[in-house]
Structure formats: structure tokens, C-alpha cells
Amino acid sequence: CTGETYKAVVKLTFAKGASLKDRSGLFNASLEGNALRAIVIHEGDTVHDGALKALIREAVALNEAAASKKRK
């Protein structure tokens, strides 16, 4: 996950976001591609902490699984 800060928004981009389930529907940008997904948070938006943490944990697990396959 990478974070970009702009004047009125923060954008969190997940390189393998299309592979994540996103059960809470946080992804709201870069939805058209086969890999990337992003969350754009505007100033004043409310972010569901639990949902964001769950999505980040899922991304970490996906990356760890891919890394362990490469080691074998």
C-alpha cells in the first residue's frame, strides 16, 4: 500500500488490490484495472478504522503468501 497526500485528499493505493475481497467496499478509485485498487479519502470523510485495518491485513497476508511461494 502506498499513500499519496494532496491538498484536499489522501489516496491509498494497493498494488494488488484487485485480488483483495474488500468486503466493506472501501475501494473507490482505480477500479477499472486488473491489479490496482485505491481508496481516495477527502477532507472531512469518515473512515471505518476496522474495515481499513482488515483490508491492510488482507493485503499483507497476500504479499506474505506470494513471498513464501517464491522461496520454495
N, C-alpha and C positions, 0 to 999 in steps of 0.2 A: 504494500500500500504506500502510495506517495501522497503527500499533502502539498497543495499549492494555495497560497494566500493571495487574495486580490483585495481591492478596495472595499467591496461590499459582500464578498462571498469567500468561502473556503471550499476547495474541491479536493475530495479524497478519491484517488484513482486506484483501482485494483487491477493489476495486470492480467490476472486470470479470473476476473470477476464473473465471466460468463459460465464458469464451471462451479460457481457457488450457488447455493439454493436461495439465498436472500428471502427467507420466509416472511420477513416483516416489510418487504417492499421498499427498502431504503434506496436502492439504485434508482436514480432519476436522470442520469446523463450517460452518454456513450453507450446507448442501448442497442444500436444497430449493428455493431461488430460481432465477431465470433470469439473475441477474447476479453477485451477491456470492458469494464463497467465502472461507473463513477457515481459519487454522491456529491451534489452541489448543495451547500448549506448557506443560505442567505442570512444576512444580519437580521437577528430577531427570530429566526426559526427555532423551533424546539426540536431537540434531538433526543430520541429514545436511547438512553445510555445502554440499557441491557441489550437492545437489538444491535447496536453498533458493536458492542463488545463481542456478542455472539458471532457476528459477521467476520470480525477480525480474527477471532479464534478459529473459525472455519477456514479462513484464508491461510493461517499459519499451519493448520493441520494438512491442508492441500499441499503446501510447499514442502513440509517435512516428509510427506509420503512420496513426493516426486524426488526429493533428495535421497531418500533411502533406496529407491529403485535404482538410481544412478550408481550408488555404492556397491550394489550387488553384482 
